[in-house]
């Protein structure tokens, strides 16, 4: 169990006489407590107050409550984040991030769970099993792709097809007869085994787990939530872009999803410039664009399910206007990148795969 003062060591600074409360096999740090230093223990710990330093609970559960403020290096069996946490986590089992969380740092764990609405700028590295490469879901996607090549394809309008083929002769926009997303599959196939991928949101627990099990390091920076904050707080658009402050050529792939639907042309231009800088030569960028008939009144996340099937899930906490564009406009805005493949998904979703030269 936690042993009070001996566990908190002599480096602790408590601003309350009631610094620790032990409840059964759990110790609680209260809201009025501020602690700085190293903490080790043999029982679960819940933080409602402020902690700065390091926390070691190797076989136990750490919880950062909604009012908790933590800046620390963390070692624990399980970690639940519902408050603000800045630092790195090494969990031998699982990390749970709730919708109330504000997390910035690195996570190494076996499993991760993330609720929609969580505020993240994270680097996630999950323990990967070798057999993941041969998952039935991937085989299903390959079979779907094989069927789609054999079956008749319904092309988009001549004007749209001409706009694409004029840009690159091998480009083909076709209607996917199967629910599997071939663009997601092709994106995965083009990644290096030790690849690094950036996901710009919206935060989706299923997608985070899906990609984190397939790449070496998954970076998550929810730009949708930051755009929403920019609108609600009347912040300058430069505040949004400062979060994409990654070094040049950091990534093998970028998941933009339909972020460009939420930006005007000038803002898309800035986004493309930043992406071109942070993706490596030969790296890929996946872009989704909703057709006008598919636009909803709320932002949706694209949830990857079994067989790489995509489902839309509303994100009612986001209030961002949409911009409707034709294929030729999308290609022109992404011009620094080379278009590799595009598909029309059955739910009115246009999917593009681009590559940096």
C-alpha positions in Angstrom: 0.0 0.0 0.0 1.0 3.6 -0.2 2.8 4.5 3.0 2.0 8.2 3.4 5.0 10.4 4.1 7.5 7.7 3.6 6.2 7.1 0.1 6.0 10.8 -0.7 9.6 11.2 0.3 11.1 14.4 1.7 10.8 16.2 -1.6 7.0 16.6 -1.2 5.4 20.0 -0.9 1.8 19.7 0.3 -0.3 22.9 0.5 -2.8 21.2 2.8 -2.6 19.4 6.1 -4.9 16.8 4.7 -2.5 15.8 1.9 -3.4 12.1 1.6 -6.6 10.1 2.2 -6.4 6.3 2.2 -9.6 4.6 1.3 -9.2 0.8 1.5 -6.6 -0.1 -1.0 -6.6 3.3 -2.8 -4.9 6.5 -1.9 -6.5 9.9 -2.9 -4.7 13.1 -3.4 -7.2 15.8 -2.7 -8.1 18.9 -4.8 -6.3 21.3 -2.5 -3.1 19.3 -2.5 0.0 20.3 -4.5 2.8 17.8 -4.6 6.2 17.9 -6.3 8.7 15.1 -6.3 8.9 11.3 -6.8 6.1 9.1 -5.7 6.2 5.3 -5.4 3.5 3.0 -4.1 1.9 -0.5 -3.8 -1.7 0.5 -4.2 -4.0 2.3 -6.5 -3.8 6.1 -6.6 -6.4 8.7 -7.6 -5.2 12.3 -8.2 -7.7 15.2 -7.7 -5.0 17.7 -7.0 -1.7 18.9 -8.6 1.3 16.6 -9.0 4.6 17.3 -10.7 7.5 14.8 -10.8 7.4 11.0 -11.3 4.9 8.3 -10.3 5.7 4.6 -10.0 2.9 2.2 -9.4 4.2 -0.7 -11.4 1.5 -3.2 -10.5 -1.3 -0.8 -9.7 -3.8 1.7 -11.2 -3.3 5.4 -11.5 -6.3 7.6 -12.1 -6.1 11.3 -13.0 -9.5 12.6 -12.0 -11.3 15.4 -14.0 -9.9 18.1 -11.6 -6.4 16.5 -11.5 -3.4 18.4 -12.9 -0.4 16.2 -13.5 3.0 16.8 -15.1 4.9 13.6 -14.6 6.7 10.5 -15.9 4.4 7.7 -15.1 5.0 3.9 -14.7 1.9 1.8 -13.8 -0.1 -1.3 -14.7 -3.2 0.7 -15.8 -3.7 4.4 -16.2 -7.0 6.3 -16.6 -6.9 9.9 -17.6 -9.9 12.2 -17.1 -8.0 15.4 -16.2 -5.0 17.2 -17.5 -1.8 15.2 -17.9 1.5 16.3 -19.5 4.2 13.7 -19.6 5.0 10.2 -20.7 3.2 7.0 -19.7 4.6 3.4 -19.6 1.7 1.1 -18.7 2.2 -2.7 -18.6 -1.4 -3.2 -19.4 -3.9 -0.5 -20.5 -4.4 3.2 -20.8 -7.9 4.6 -20.8 -8.5 8.2 -21.9 -12.0 9.7 -21.3 -13.7 12.5 -23.1 -12.8 14.9 -20.3 -9.1 14.3 -20.7 -6.5 16.8 -21.9 -3.3 14.8 -22.6 0.0 15.7 -24.2 2.9 13.2 -24.2 3.9 9.7 -25.1 2.1 6.5 -24.3 3.6 3.0 -24.3 1.1 0.2 -23.4 -0.4 -3.1 -24.5 -3.9 -1.6 -25.0 -5.5 1.8 -25.3 -9.0 3.1 -25.1 -9.9 6.7 -26.1 -13.3 8.3 -25.9 -14.6 10.7 -28.5 -14.0 14.3 -27.5 -10.7 13.8 -25.6 -8.1 16.5 -26.2 -5.0 14.8 -27.4 -1.5 15.6 -28.8 0.0 12.2 -28.3 2.5 9.7 -29.5 1.2 6.1 -29.1 3.2 2.9 -29.2 1.4 -0.3 -28.5 2.8 -3.8 -28.1 2.3 -5.5 -31.4 1.9 -9.2 -32.1 3.5 -10.6 -35.2 0.3 -12.3 -36.4 -1.3 -8.9 -36.7 0.0 -8.8 -40.3 -2.3 -11.6 -41.2 -5.5 -10.5 -39.6 -8.8 -11.7 -41.1 -9.9 -8.1 -41.6 -7.0 -7.5 -43.9 -7.7 -10.6 -45.8 -11.3 -9.5 -46.1 -10.2 -6.2 -47.6 -7.9 -7.9 -50.1 -10.8 -10.2 -51.2 -13.0 -7.1 -51.5 -10.4 -5.4 -53.6 -10.1 -8.5 -55.8 -13.8 -8.6 -56.4 -14.0 -4.9 -57.1 -11.4 -5.3 -59.8 -13.4 -8.1 -61.5 -16.9 -6.5 -61.2 -18.2 -3.7 -63.4 -17.4 -0.3 -61.9 -19.6 2.7 -62.0 -17.5 5.8 -62.9 -18.2 9.3 -61.8 -19.3 11.9 -64.3 -17.2 12.4 -67.5 -16.1 15.9 -66.4 -14.9 14.6 -63.1 -13.1 11.6 -64.6 -11.4 13.8 -67.2 -10.2 16.2 -64.6 -8.5 13.4 -62.8 -7.2 11.5 -65.8 -5.8 14.7 -67.2 -3.8 15.2 -64.0 -2.4 11.6 -64.1 -3.3 9.0 -66.7 -3.4 6.1 -64.2 -5.8 7.9 -61.8 -9.2 6.2 -61.5 -12.2 7.3 -59.5 -14.6 4.3 -59.2 -17.6 3.3 -57.1 -16.7 0.7 -54.5 -19.3 -2.1 -54.6 -18.0 -3.5 -51.3 -18.0 -1.8 -47.9 -14.3 -2.3 -47.4 -12.2 0.9 -47.8 -9.5 0.2 -50.5 -7.8 3.5 -49.9 -7.2 2.6 -46.2 -5.9 -0.8 -47.3 -3.6 0.8 -49.9 -2.4 3.3 -47.3 -1.5 0.5 -45.0 0.2 -1.5 -47.7 2.4 1.5 -48.6 3.7 2.0 -45.1 7.0 0.7 -43.8 6.8 -1.9 -41.0 8.5 0.6 -38.6 6.5 3.5 -40.0 5.3 6.7 -38.3 1.8 7.9 -39.0 0.0 11.2 -38.0 -3.7 11.1 -37.4 -5.3 14.6 -37.3 -8.6 13.4 -35.9 -11.4 13.6 -34.9 -10.2 11.4 -32.0 -11.6 7.9 -32.5 -10.7 5.1 -30.2 -11.2 2.4 -32.8 -9.0 4.1 -35.3 -6.3 4.8 -32.8 -6.2 1.1 -31.8 -6.4 0.0 -35.4 -3.4 2.0 -36.6 -1.4 1.8 -33.5 -1.4 -2.0 -33.9 0.0 -1.7 -37.4 2.6 1.0 -37.2 5.6 1.6 -35.0 4.5 4.9 -33.7 1.1 6.7 -34.1 1.0 10.4 -33.6 -2.5 11.9 -32.8 -3.2 15.6 -33.0 -6.9 16.4 -33.2 -7.1 19.4 -35.5 -10.9 19.2 -35.7 -11.2 20.0 -31.9 -8.6 22.8 -32.3 -10.6 24.3 -35.2 -13.7 24.2 -33.0 -11.9 26.0 -30.2 -10.6 28.6 -32.7 -14.1 29.4 -33.7 -15.7 29.4 -30.3 -12.9 31.5 -28.7 -12.3 33.8 -31.8 -8.6 32.7 -31.8 -6.4 33.5 -34.8 -6.1 30.6 -37.3 -2.3 30.7 -36.7 -3.1 29.3 -33.3 -4.5 26.1 -34.9 -1.5 25.6 -37.2 1.1 25.9 -34.4 0.0 22.5 -33.2 1.4 20.9 -36.3 4.9 21.8 -35.2 6.6 18.5 -36.1 10.1 18.4 -37.6 10.5 18.1 -41.4 10.0 14.6 -42.9 8.7 13.1 -39.6 6.1 10.9 -41.0 5.6 8.0 -43.5 1.9 8.7 -43.7 -0.7 11.3 -42.7 -4.4 10.6 -42.1 -6.2 13.9 -43.0 -9.6 12.2 -43.2 -12.0 15.0 -44.3 -10.2 17.9 -42.6 -10.2 19.9 -45.8 -14.0 19.9 -45.8 -13.8 22.1 -42.7 -11.3 24.6 -44.2 -11.6 27.4 -46.8 -9.2 27.3 -49.8 -6.5 29.5 -48.1 -6.6 27.4 -45.0 -6.3 24.2 -47.0 -3.3 25.7 -48.8 -1.6 26.2 -45.4 -2.5 22.7 -44.3 -1.1 21.2 -47.5 2.1 23.3 -47.1 2.6 22.0 -43.5 1.9 18.4 -44.5 4.3 18.6 -47.5 7.0 19.6 -45.0 6.4 17.0 -42.3 5.9 13.9 -44.5 8.9 12.2 -45.9 9.7 11.8 -49.6 7.5 8.9 -50.9 5.2 9.3 -47.9 1.4 9.1 -48.3 -1.5 11.3 -47.4 -5.0 10.0 -47.1 -7.8 12.5 -47.8 -11.6 12.0 -47.5 -14.1 14.4 -49.1 -17.9 14.2 -48.5 -20.2 14.6 -51.4 -22.9 17.3 -51.0 -25.6 14.7 -50.5 -23.5 13.1 -47.7 -22.8 16.3 -45.7 -24.4 16.2 -42.3 -25.2 19.0 -39.9 -22.5 17.7 -37.6 -18.9 16.6 -38.0 -18.5 12.8 -38.3 -15.6 10.5 -37.6 -14.9 7.7 -40.0 -14.8 4.6 -37.8 -12.8 1.6 -39.2 -14.5 -1.6 -38.4 -14.2 -5.3 -39.3 -12.9 -5.8 -42.8 -11.8 -2.2 -42.9 -15.4 -1.2 -43.3 -16.1 2.5 -42.6 -19.0 3.9 -40.6 -19.9 7.5 -39.8 -20.2 8.5 -36.1 -21.5 12.0 -35.3 -19.3 14.2 -33.2 -21.9 16.7 -31.7 -19.2 18.4 -29.6 -17.7 19.9 -32.8 -19.3 22.9 -34.5 -17.4 23.5 -37.8 -18.8 24.7 -41.1 -18.4 22.6 -44.3 -17.0 23.5 -47.7 -18.2 21.5 -50.7 -15.7 20.8 -53.5 -15.5 19.0 -56.8 -12.8 16.4 -57.5 -10.9 18.9 -59.7 -10.8 21.4 -56.9 -9.5 18.8 -54.4 -6.7 17.8 -56.8 -5.8 21.4 -57.4 -5.5 22.2 -53.7 -3.4 19.1 -53.1 -1.2 19.8 -56.1 2.1 19.5 -54.4 1.3 15.8 -53.9 0.9 13.2 -56.6 -2.6 11.5 -56.7 -2.2 7.7 -56.5 -5.8 6.4 -56.3 -9.3 7.6 -55.6 -12.6 5.8 -55.0 -16.2 6.8 -54.4 -17.4 5.0 -51.3 -21.0 3.8 -51.3 -22.0 6.4 -48.6 -21.2 9.4 -50.7 -17.6 9.5 -49.5 -14.7 10.3 -51.9 -11.4 8.8 -50.9 -8.1 10.0 -52.2 -4.5 8.7 -51.7 -1.7 11.1 -52.4 2.1 10.7 -52.3 4.9 13.1 -51.8 7.5 13.2 -54.6 
